[in-house]
């Protein structure tokens, strides 16, 4: 089974979490769709150089949804290219679950067609409870298994308890805000649930 890193929003911390996981365990990383000038695979390469990185299925120039970025380049995304026969991979999504990719096809559909297990990544900020619960509700509606939640940024204990209470999903880790990701990754052990999926 593959592990899919999805977020509650753009800039939720998906790439940070992906780099952390890859720095701890030997795996294969794939970002099927990359939009904008930055390449998330470069971050993985920097912090986890031992990771095998697969080429993006689509790399689009504009920092927009895949649907909008593709339209600007007069391209149509072939959803068949967003499938894989590989197993034990770490796959990173682009944006949140309802980011449009093709006609009537969203990031949520990518996870579903891959039969992957999801980790929900969120940034600690106002509105995060709503965003987390909406994301988990959407995953559960498609019967997509959710391994847990990872929060990027410091969070109060009562907020953490509220998220777990209403989502019925365990918070796997809280990654504090820092500019020194290498030190953070070195100091933060990987939850045991993750290697069970990828090993």
N, C-alpha and C positions, 0 to 999 in steps of 0.2 A: 504494500500500500504506500502511496505517496502522501507527503505532508504539504498542505497548501497554506501559505501565510497570507491571510487576507486582513484588511484593515477596516476600521470604522469610517475612514476618510482618507483623503490624500494627505501625505505627511504625517501619518499616524505613527510611523516608526517601523514599517515593515522591513525595510532594508537593514536597519540597525539590528533587528531581531534575527533576520536571515544571516547576517554576518556573524552574529554571536553564536548561533547554532552551528554554522559551518566551521567556525574557529575551534569548536569543541569536538566535532565528530566528522569522520571522513564520509562525505556524501557527494551527491551530484546536485548542482544548483541550476535551475532554469527559470528565467523570466520570459514567458511567452511573448508578452507585448511590452515594449519600452517606448514611451513617448517623451519628447523633450530632448534637450541637448545633453543632459547628464545620463550616464550609464550606470545603473545600479550594480551591474556585474563588476564594474571597476572597484566598488567598495568591497565586494566579496573577495576579489583578487587581492586587495590590499591587506585585509585582516585575516583571510583564510586562503593563503596561496596554494595550499595542497588540494583545494576543492576543484573538482572537474566542473567547468562551466560550459553549459550547452549554449549555442547561438540563439539569440532571440528569433522567434518565428516572424515577428514584425518589429522593425525599429522605425518609428515615425518622428518627424522633426518637431512638430508643434507640441508644446506642453499642455495638451488638452486630452479629453477622453479619446479612447482609441477610435471611436466612431467619427468624431469631429476631425481628429488629426488625419485619419485616412481620407476623409472627404476632401480636405485641403490638398492632398497629394493625388487626388483622383484615383484612389485605390479602393478596392473592396476586400475586406478581410475574409479569407476562406477559413471558416471555423474548423475545418478538418485538420488544418495545420496546428490547431491548439489542442490536439490529442497526443497521447504518448503511450507506447507499449512498455516503457521502462517502469521499474519499480524502485522503491526506496529512495525517491528523489525529494529534494526540497524545492518547492515551486512557489514563486512569489507573484502575487497578483499586482494589478495596476489600479490604484484607487480603491474605492469601496465596491460592495457587491453589485450595486445597480448601475455601475458605469457601463454605458452602452458600447458594444463592440461591433455588432452587425444588426441587421433588421431582426427585431424580436429576440436578440441574443445578448446576454449581459455577462459580467464577470462571474456572477452566481452560476450561470449555465456552464461556464468553463470548469468550475469545481465539480459540479454535478456529473458532467460527462467524463471526467477523469476518475470518478469514484474515489476521490481523495478525502483524507481527514483534514479538518480545518483547525488552524489556530487563529484566534481573533486578536489583533493587535490594536491598541488604542493609546492615544496620548492623554496624559492627565491634564484635563482642562474642563472648563465649564461646559456642561452639556454632554459629558462623556457617558453618563449613566444611560441616557436616552439612546445615544448612538450605539452603545454596546448591546443594549437589549433589542433594538431594532435589527441589528446585524445577526444576533443569535436566533431571533425569531425567524428571520428569513432563511437561515441555514436549516433550522429544524423543520420548517415547512417543506423543504426538499429532502428531508431525511438524511442530511449530510452530517456525519459525526463531527462533533466539536471536541477536540482534545483539551482545550482550555483557553484562557485569556492571558495575554501578556500586556502589562501596562508600562508605557515609557514615561517616566517622570514620577516624582514623589506623590504619594497619595495618602490621605488620612485614613485611619483604620476603619472609621464608621462608613466611609464611602466604599471601601473595599468590601466590607461586610454586606452592604446594600446590593452591590453588583452581584455578589455570589448568591445572595438570598433570592433575588428576583430572576436571575438568569439560570439558576441551578447548574452553573458551570464553574469549575474551580479556576481560581487565578493561579497560574503556574509560576509567575515571576513578576517582580516589579523592578524595572531597570531605571535607576536614578538618572536624572539629567546630568550630563558631563560632556566636556569636549575631548576628554581622554578616553576614547572608546577602547583602546588597546588595554589600558589598565582595568577598565570596567569588565571587559570580557575575561581577563585573567582572574579577577576576583570573584566572579559570579558563576557558581556551578550551574550546570545544565540540569533542569528537572529530569528525573528518571523516565518520565513518560515519553519524552522525545526520542531518546535512543531506542526505545522499544518499537517505535514506528519505523525508524530509519536504519536500524541494524538488521 
